[in-house]
Amino acid sequence: MNALLPRIFLRFAGLSLLAVGGAGAVLPEAHRQLVEGEHWFTSSQFAEIFAIAQTAPGPNVIVFPLFGWELAGFAGFCAAALGVLGPSSLLALALARKLRENADSQGLKRLKRALIPLAVGLMAANGAILARAADTNALAAVITFAAAGFVVYSARSPVWAMAAGALLAVAGERLGFL
Protein backbone atom coordinates (compact mmCIF):
# COMPACT_ATOMS: atom_id res chain seq x y z
CA MET A 1 0.00 0.00 0.00
CA ASN A 2 1.19 3.50 -0.78
CA ALA A 3 2.50 5.03 2.48
CA LEU A 4 1.21 8.41 1.33
CA LEU A 5 -2.46 7.35 1.36
CA PRO A 6 -3.02 7.56 5.15
CA ARG A 7 -1.33 10.99 5.16
CA ILE A 8 -3.59 12.15 2.32
CA PHE A 9 -6.69 10.88 4.13
CA LEU A 10 -5.73 12.47 7.46
CA ARG A 11 -4.72 15.80 5.89
CA PHE A 12 -8.04 16.10 4.05
CA ALA A 13 -10.05 14.81 7.02
CA GLY A 14 -8.59 17.65 9.08
CA LEU A 15 -9.42 20.17 6.37
CA SER A 16 -12.92 18.74 6.16
CA LEU A 17 -13.63 19.73 9.75
CA LEU A 18 -12.54 23.32 9.06
CA ALA A 19 -14.81 23.80 6.04
CA VAL A 20 -17.22 26.29 7.60
CA GLY A 21 -18.96 27.80 4.58
CA GLY A 22 -18.12 24.97 2.22
CA ALA A 23 -15.09 23.62 0.43
CA GLY A 24 -14.10 26.98 -1.01
CA ALA A 25 -13.78 28.52 2.43
CA VAL A 26 -11.07 26.07 3.48
CA LEU A 27 -8.87 26.52 0.40
CA PRO A 28 -6.58 29.10 2.08
CA GLU A 29 -5.82 26.57 4.82
CA ALA A 30 -5.46 23.82 2.21
CA HIS A 31 -2.92 26.01 0.41
CA ARG A 32 -1.02 26.60 3.66
CA GLN A 33 -0.94 22.89 4.47
CA LEU A 34 -0.39 21.38 1.02
CA VAL A 35 2.00 23.99 -0.39
CA GLU A 36 3.79 25.50 2.58
CA GLY A 37 3.50 22.64 5.09
CA GLU A 38 3.73 19.36 3.17
CA HIS A 39 5.41 20.82 0.06
CA TRP A 40 3.26 18.49 -2.02
CA PHE A 41 2.56 21.29 -4.55
CA THR A 42 3.87 24.65 -5.60
CA SER A 43 1.50 27.63 -5.50
CA SER A 44 1.27 27.45 -9.26
CA GLN A 45 0.36 23.74 -9.23
CA PHE A 46 -2.22 24.39 -6.52
CA ALA A 47 -3.83 27.13 -8.64
CA GLU A 48 -3.77 24.94 -11.76
CA ILE A 49 -5.52 22.04 -10.01
CA PHE A 50 -8.06 24.47 -8.57
CA ALA A 51 -8.70 25.92 -12.05
CA ILE A 52 -9.20 22.43 -13.50
CA ALA A 53 -11.68 21.60 -10.74
CA GLN A 54 -13.60 24.81 -11.41
CA THR A 55 -14.03 23.97 -15.09
CA ALA A 56 -15.65 20.62 -14.24
CA PRO A 57 -19.37 20.54 -13.54
CA GLY A 58 -20.31 19.72 -9.99
CA PRO A 59 -19.50 20.94 -6.50
CA ASN A 60 -16.36 22.86 -5.55
CA VAL A 61 -15.31 20.01 -3.26
CA ILE A 62 -14.04 18.10 -6.33
CA VAL A 63 -10.76 20.03 -6.01
CA PHE A 64 -9.68 17.95 -3.00
CA PRO A 65 -9.92 14.53 -4.67
CA LEU A 66 -8.03 16.06 -7.62
CA PHE A 67 -5.20 16.96 -5.25
CA GLY A 68 -5.22 13.33 -4.12
CA TRP A 69 -5.18 12.14 -7.74
CA GLU A 70 -2.16 14.29 -8.47
CA LEU A 71 -0.36 12.85 -5.44
CA ALA A 72 -1.17 9.14 -5.72
CA GLY A 73 -3.44 8.42 -8.68
CA PHE A 74 -6.84 6.79 -8.23
CA ALA A 75 -6.03 5.57 -4.70
CA GLY A 76 -5.06 9.14 -3.75
CA PHE A 77 -8.29 10.40 -5.29
CA CYS A 78 -10.28 7.97 -3.12
CA ALA A 79 -8.28 8.75 0.05
CA ALA A 80 -8.75 12.50 -0.41
CA ALA A 81 -12.45 12.12 -1.27
CA LEU A 82 -13.14 9.98 1.80
CA GLY A 83 -11.09 12.33 3.95
CA VAL A 84 -12.78 15.52 2.84
CA LEU A 85 -16.32 14.14 2.70
CA GLY A 86 -16.48 11.65 5.56
CA PRO A 87 -15.79 13.61 8.76
CA SER A 88 -17.69 16.75 7.76
CA SER A 89 -20.69 14.71 6.60
CA LEU A 90 -20.84 12.82 9.89
CA LEU A 91 -20.46 16.05 11.86
CA ALA A 92 -23.16 17.76 9.78
CA LEU A 93 -25.53 14.85 10.39
CA ALA A 94 -24.94 14.98 14.15
CA LEU A 95 -25.32 18.78 14.24
CA ALA A 96 -28.49 18.69 12.14
CA ARG A 97 -30.06 16.33 14.66
CA LYS A 98 -29.09 18.60 17.57
CA LEU A 99 -30.32 21.69 15.74
CA ARG A 100 -33.66 20.05 15.07
CA GLU A 101 -33.99 19.12 18.75
CA ASN A 102 -33.11 22.68 19.85
CA ALA A 103 -34.64 24.70 17.00
CA ASP A 104 -35.95 27.41 19.35
CA SER A 105 -32.63 28.02 21.12
CA GLN A 106 -31.62 31.68 20.91
CA GLY A 107 -27.97 30.73 21.38
CA LEU A 108 -28.03 28.50 18.32
CA LYS A 109 -29.78 31.18 16.27
CA ARG A 110 -27.05 33.68 17.24
CA LEU A 111 -24.34 31.15 16.39
CA LYS A 112 -25.81 30.52 12.94
CA ARG A 113 -25.94 34.30 12.24
CA ALA A 114 -22.37 34.73 13.49
CA LEU A 115 -21.05 32.02 11.16
CA ILE A 116 -22.21 33.89 8.04
CA PRO A 117 -19.49 36.59 8.07
CA LEU A 118 -16.92 33.96 9.04
CA ALA A 119 -17.76 31.89 5.97
CA VAL A 120 -17.71 34.96 3.71
CA GLY A 121 -14.35 36.05 5.12
CA LEU A 122 -12.85 32.62 4.52
CA MET A 123 -14.09 32.66 0.92
CA ALA A 124 -12.60 36.13 0.38
CA ALA A 125 -9.26 34.87 1.71
CA ASN A 126 -9.53 31.98 -0.73
CA GLY A 127 -9.86 34.40 -3.62
CA ALA A 128 -6.86 36.44 -2.49
CA ILE A 129 -4.61 33.39 -2.07
CA LEU A 130 -5.59 31.90 -5.42
CA ALA A 131 -5.11 35.26 -7.16
CA ARG A 132 -1.59 35.55 -5.76
CA ALA A 133 -0.80 32.01 -6.95
CA ALA A 134 -2.35 32.44 -10.41
CA ASP A 135 -1.24 35.98 -11.20
CA THR A 136 2.25 35.17 -12.39
CA ASN A 137 2.51 38.32 -14.54
CA ALA A 138 0.81 41.64 -15.20
CA LEU A 139 -1.65 40.35 -17.82
CA ALA A 140 -2.82 37.55 -15.54
CA ALA A 141 -3.35 40.09 -12.73
CA VAL A 142 -5.32 42.37 -15.06
CA ILE A 143 -7.54 39.45 -16.12
CA THR A 144 -8.11 38.48 -12.47
CA PHE A 145 -9.05 41.99 -11.36
CA ALA A 146 -11.17 42.67 -14.45
CA ALA A 147 -13.11 39.43 -14.00
CA ALA A 148 -13.66 40.13 -10.30
CA GLY A 149 -14.76 43.70 -11.03
CA PHE A 150 -17.13 42.56 -13.76
CA VAL A 151 -18.78 39.99 -11.51
CA VAL A 152 -19.06 42.41 -8.56
CA TYR A 153 -20.30 45.47 -10.47
CA SER A 154 -22.23 44.01 -13.40
CA ALA A 155 -25.64 42.42 -13.48
CA ARG A 156 -24.58 40.29 -16.44
CA SER A 157 -23.69 36.63 -16.32
CA PRO A 158 -20.13 35.70 -15.25
CA VAL A 159 -19.95 33.73 -18.51
CA TRP A 160 -19.10 37.02 -20.23
CA ALA A 161 -16.12 37.55 -17.91
CA MET A 162 -15.03 33.95 -18.49
CA ALA A 163 -15.22 34.34 -22.26
CA ALA A 164 -13.38 37.68 -22.27
CA GLY A 165 -10.74 36.36 -19.88
CA ALA A 166 -10.20 33.26 -22.00
CA LEU A 167 -9.83 35.36 -25.16
CA LEU A 168 -7.38 37.71 -23.44
CA ALA A 169 -5.39 34.78 -22.07
CA VAL A 170 -5.17 33.08 -25.47
CA ALA A 171 -4.19 36.35 -27.17
CA GLY A 172 -1.66 37.08 -24.42
CA GLU A 173 -0.18 33.60 -24.78
CA ARG A 174 0.17 33.98 -28.56
CA LEU A 175 1.76 37.39 -28.16
CA GLY A 176 4.14 36.11 -25.50
CA PHE A 177 2.64 37.97 -22.53
CA LEU A 178 1.71 34.84 -20.55
TIVEXFI-862071 format. One record per residue (C-alpha): residue number from 1; residue in three letters; chain; x, y, z. Coordinates in steps of 0.25 Angstrom, whole numbers, plus 5000, padded with zeros to 4 digits. Example, Ala and Ser with C-alpha at 12.3 -4.5 7.8 and 13.67 -1.06 7.14 Angstrom:
2
+-----+------+------+------+------+------+
: pos : code : unit :   c1 :   c2 :   c3 :
+-----+------+------+------+------+------+
:   1 :  ALA :    A : 5049 : 4982 : 5031 :
:   2 :  SER :    A : 5055 : 4996 : 5029 :
+-----+------+------+------+------+------+
// end
This chain:
178
+-----+------+------+------+------+------+
: pos : code : unit :   c1 :   c2 :   c3 :
+-----+------+------+------+------+------+
:   1 :  MET :    A : 5000 : 5000 : 5000 :
:   2 :  ASN :    A : 5005 : 5014 : 4997 :
:   3 :  ALA :    A : 5010 : 5020 : 5010 :
:   4 :  LEU :    A : 5005 : 5034 : 5005 :
:   5 :  LEU :    A : 4990 : 5029 : 5005 :
:   6 :  PRO :    A : 4988 : 5030 : 5021 :
:   7 :  ARG :    A : 4995 : 5044 : 5021 :
:   8 :  ILE :    A : 4986 : 5049 : 5009 :
:   9 :  PHE :    A : 4973 : 5044 : 5017 :
:  10 :  LEU :    A : 4977 : 5050 : 5030 :
:  11 :  ARG :    A : 4981 : 5063 : 5024 :
:  12 :  PHE :    A : 4968 : 5064 : 5016 :
:  13 :  ALA :    A : 4960 : 5059 : 5028 :
:  14 :  GLY :    A : 4966 : 5071 : 5036 :
:  15 :  LEU :    A : 4962 : 5081 : 5025 :
:  16 :  SER :    A : 4948 : 5075 : 5025 :
:  17 :  LEU :    A : 4945 : 5079 : 5039 :
:  18 :  LEU :    A : 4950 : 5093 : 5036 :
:  19 :  ALA :    A : 4941 : 5095 : 5024 :
:  20 :  VAL :    A : 4931 : 5105 : 5030 :
:  21 :  GLY :    A : 4924 : 5111 : 5018 :
:  22 :  GLY :    A : 4928 : 5100 : 5009 :
:  23 :  ALA :    A : 4940 : 5094 : 5002 :
:  24 :  GLY :    A : 4944 : 5108 : 4996 :
:  25 :  ALA :    A : 4945 : 5114 : 5010 :
:  26 :  VAL :    A : 4956 : 5104 : 5014 :
:  27 :  LEU :    A : 4965 : 5106 : 5002 :
:  28 :  PRO :    A : 4974 : 5116 : 5008 :
:  29 :  GLU :    A : 4977 : 5106 : 5019 :
:  30 :  ALA :    A : 4978 : 5095 : 5009 :
:  31 :  HIS :    A : 4988 : 5104 : 5002 :
:  32 :  ARG :    A : 4996 : 5106 : 5015 :
:  33 :  GLN :    A : 4996 : 5092 : 5018 :
:  34 :  LEU :    A : 4998 : 5086 : 5004 :
:  35 :  VAL :    A : 5008 : 5096 : 4998 :
:  36 :  GLU :    A : 5015 : 5102 : 5010 :
:  37 :  GLY :    A : 5014 : 5091 : 5020 :
:  38 :  GLU :    A : 5015 : 5077 : 5013 :
:  39 :  HIS :    A : 5022 : 5083 : 5000 :
:  40 :  TRP :    A : 5013 : 5074 : 4992 :
:  41 :  PHE :    A : 5010 : 5085 : 4982 :
:  42 :  THR :    A : 5015 : 5099 : 4978 :
:  43 :  SER :    A : 5006 : 5111 : 4978 :
:  44 :  SER :    A : 5005 : 5110 : 4963 :
:  45 :  GLN :    A : 5001 : 5095 : 4963 :
:  46 :  PHE :    A : 4991 : 5098 : 4974 :
:  47 :  ALA :    A : 4985 : 5109 : 4965 :
:  48 :  GLU :    A : 4985 : 5100 : 4953 :
:  49 :  ILE :    A : 4978 : 5088 : 4960 :
:  50 :  PHE :    A : 4968 : 5098 : 4966 :
:  51 :  ALA :    A : 4965 : 5104 : 4952 :
:  52 :  ILE :    A : 4963 : 5090 : 4946 :
:  53 :  ALA :    A : 4953 : 5086 : 4957 :
:  54 :  GLN :    A : 4946 : 5099 : 4954 :
:  55 :  THR :    A : 4944 : 5096 : 4940 :
:  56 :  ALA :    A : 4937 : 5082 : 4943 :
:  57 :  PRO :    A : 4923 : 5082 : 4946 :
:  58 :  GLY :    A : 4919 : 5079 : 4960 :
:  59 :  PRO :    A : 4922 : 5084 : 4974 :
:  60 :  ASN :    A : 4935 : 5091 : 4978 :
:  61 :  VAL :    A : 4939 : 5080 : 4987 :
:  62 :  ILE :    A : 4944 : 5072 : 4975 :
:  63 :  VAL :    A : 4957 : 5080 : 4976 :
:  64 :  PHE :    A : 4961 : 5072 : 4988 :
:  65 :  PRO :    A : 4960 : 5058 : 4981 :
:  66 :  LEU :    A : 4968 : 5064 : 4970 :
:  67 :  PHE :    A : 4979 : 5068 : 4979 :
:  68 :  GLY :    A : 4979 : 5053 : 4984 :
:  69 :  TRP :    A : 4979 : 5049 : 4969 :
:  70 :  GLU :    A : 4991 : 5057 : 4966 :
:  71 :  LEU :    A : 4999 : 5051 : 4978 :
:  72 :  ALA :    A : 4995 : 5037 : 4977 :
:  73 :  GLY :    A : 4986 : 5034 : 4965 :
:  74 :  PHE :    A : 4973 : 5027 : 4967 :
:  75 :  ALA :    A : 4976 : 5022 : 4981 :
:  76 :  GLY :    A : 4980 : 5037 : 4985 :
:  77 :  PHE :    A : 4967 : 5042 : 4979 :
:  78 :  CYS :    A : 4959 : 5032 : 4988 :
:  79 :  ALA :    A : 4967 : 5035 : 5000 :
:  80 :  ALA :    A : 4965 : 5050 : 4998 :
:  81 :  ALA :    A : 4950 : 5048 : 4995 :
:  82 :  LEU :    A : 4947 : 5040 : 5007 :
:  83 :  GLY :    A : 4956 : 5049 : 5016 :
:  84 :  VAL :    A : 4949 : 5062 : 5011 :
:  85 :  LEU :    A : 4935 : 5057 : 5011 :
:  86 :  GLY :    A : 4934 : 5047 : 5022 :
:  87 :  PRO :    A : 4937 : 5054 : 5035 :
:  88 :  SER :    A : 4929 : 5067 : 5031 :
:  89 :  SER :    A : 4917 : 5059 : 5026 :
:  90 :  LEU :    A : 4917 : 5051 : 5040 :
:  91 :  LEU :    A : 4918 : 5064 : 5047 :
:  92 :  ALA :    A : 4907 : 5071 : 5039 :
:  93 :  LEU :    A : 4898 : 5059 : 5042 :
:  94 :  ALA :    A : 4900 : 5060 : 5057 :
:  95 :  LEU :    A : 4899 : 5075 : 5057 :
:  96 :  ALA :    A : 4886 : 5075 : 5049 :
:  97 :  ARG :    A : 4880 : 5065 : 5059 :
:  98 :  LYS :    A : 4884 : 5074 : 5070 :
:  99 :  LEU :    A : 4879 : 5087 : 5063 :
: 100 :  ARG :    A : 4865 : 5080 : 5060 :
: 101 :  GLU :    A : 4864 : 5076 : 5075 :
: 102 :  ASN :    A : 4868 : 5091 : 5079 :
: 103 :  ALA :    A : 4861 : 5099 : 5068 :
: 104 :  ASP :    A : 4856 : 5110 : 5077 :
: 105 :  SER :    A : 4869 : 5112 : 5084 :
: 106 :  GLN :    A : 4874 : 5127 : 5084 :
: 107 :  GLY :    A : 4888 : 5123 : 5086 :
: 108 :  LEU :    A : 4888 : 5114 : 5073 :
: 109 :  LYS :    A : 4881 : 5125 : 5065 :
: 110 :  ARG :    A : 4892 : 5135 : 5069 :
: 111 :  LEU :    A : 4903 : 5125 : 5066 :
: 112 :  LYS :    A : 4897 : 5122 : 5052 :
: 113 :  ARG :    A : 4896 : 5137 : 5049 :
: 114 :  ALA :    A : 4911 : 5139 : 5054 :
: 115 :  LEU :    A : 4916 : 5128 : 5045 :
: 116 :  ILE :    A : 4911 : 5136 : 5032 :
: 117 :  PRO :    A : 4922 : 5146 : 5032 :
: 118 :  LEU :    A : 4932 : 5136 : 5036 :
: 119 :  ALA :    A : 4929 : 5128 : 5024 :
: 120 :  VAL :    A : 4929 : 5140 : 5015 :
: 121 :  GLY :    A : 4943 : 5144 : 5020 :
: 122 :  LEU :    A : 4949 : 5130 : 5018 :
: 123 :  MET :    A : 4944 : 5131 : 5004 :
: 124 :  ALA :    A : 4950 : 5145 : 5002 :
: 125 :  ALA :    A : 4963 : 5139 : 5007 :
: 126 :  ASN :    A : 4962 : 5128 : 4997 :
: 127 :  GLY :    A : 4961 : 5138 : 4986 :
: 128 :  ALA :    A : 4973 : 5146 : 4990 :
: 129 :  ILE :    A : 4982 : 5134 : 4992 :
: 130 :  LEU :    A : 4978 : 5128 : 4978 :
: 131 :  ALA :    A : 4980 : 5141 : 4971 :
: 132 :  ARG :    A : 4994 : 5142 : 4977 :
: 133 :  ALA :    A : 4997 : 5128 : 4972 :
: 134 :  ALA :    A : 4991 : 5130 : 4958 :
: 135 :  ASP :    A : 4995 : 5144 : 4955 :
: 136 :  THR :    A : 5009 : 5141 : 4950 :
: 137 :  ASN :    A : 5010 : 5153 : 4942 :
: 138 :  ALA :    A : 5003 : 5167 : 4939 :
: 139 :  LEU :    A : 4993 : 5161 : 4929 :
: 140 :  ALA :    A : 4989 : 5150 : 4938 :
: 141 :  ALA :    A : 4987 : 5160 : 4949 :
: 142 :  VAL :    A : 4979 : 5169 : 4940 :
: 143 :  ILE :    A : 4970 : 5158 : 4936 :
: 144 :  THR :    A : 4968 : 5154 : 4950 :
: 145 :  PHE :    A : 4964 : 5168 : 4955 :
: 146 :  ALA :    A : 4955 : 5171 : 4942 :
: 147 :  ALA :    A : 4948 : 5158 : 4944 :
: 148 :  ALA :    A : 4945 : 5161 : 4959 :
: 149 :  GLY :    A : 4941 : 5175 : 4956 :
: 150 :  PHE :    A : 4931 : 5170 : 4945 :
: 151 :  VAL :    A : 4925 : 5160 : 4954 :
: 152 :  VAL :    A : 4924 : 5170 : 4966 :
: 153 :  TYR :    A : 4919 : 5182 : 4958 :
: 154 :  SER :    A : 4911 : 5176 : 4946 :
: 155 :  ALA :    A : 4897 : 5170 : 4946 :
: 156 :  ARG :    A : 4902 : 5161 : 4934 :
: 157 :  SER :    A : 4905 : 5147 : 4935 :
: 158 :  PRO :    A : 4919 : 5143 : 4939 :
: 159 :  VAL :    A : 4920 : 5135 : 4926 :
: 160 :  TRP :    A : 4924 : 5148 : 4919 :
: 161 :  ALA :    A : 4936 : 5150 : 4928 :
: 162 :  MET :    A : 4940 : 5136 : 4926 :
: 163 :  ALA :    A : 4939 : 5137 : 4911 :
: 164 :  ALA :    A : 4946 : 5151 : 4911 :
: 165 :  GLY :    A : 4957 : 5145 : 4920 :
: 166 :  ALA :    A : 4959 : 5133 : 4912 :
: 167 :  LEU :    A : 4961 : 5141 : 4899 :
: 168 :  LEU :    A : 4970 : 5151 : 4906 :
: 169 :  ALA :    A : 4978 : 5139 : 4912 :
: 170 :  VAL :    A : 4979 : 5132 : 4898 :
: 171 :  ALA :    A : 4983 : 5145 : 4891 :
: 172 :  GLY :    A : 4993 : 5148 : 4902 :
: 173 :  GLU :    A : 4999 : 5134 : 4901 :
: 174 :  ARG :    A : 5001 : 5136 : 4886 :
: 175 :  LEU :    A : 5007 : 5150 : 4887 :
: 176 :  GLY :    A : 5017 : 5144 : 4898 :
: 177 :  PHE :    A : 5011 : 5152 : 4910 :
: 178 :  LEU :    A : 5007 : 5139 : 4918 :
+-----+------+------+------+------+------+
// end
